Amino acid sequence: NQYIGVFSNYVLSIYKNWFNHYMQMSHPGDLVKIIFTF
């Protein structure tokens, strides 16, 4: 199903952007705030 591939690519890109953003953070506590924001 092509929609599965589009969705997984979408999630993967969000995860990579979030991961890069998290790597630039200084406080691990921000990770918890981000998780509970979603």
Secondary structure, DSSP 8 states (H G I E B T S, - for coil): -HHHHHHHHHHHHHHHHHHHHHHT-S-THHHHHHHHH-
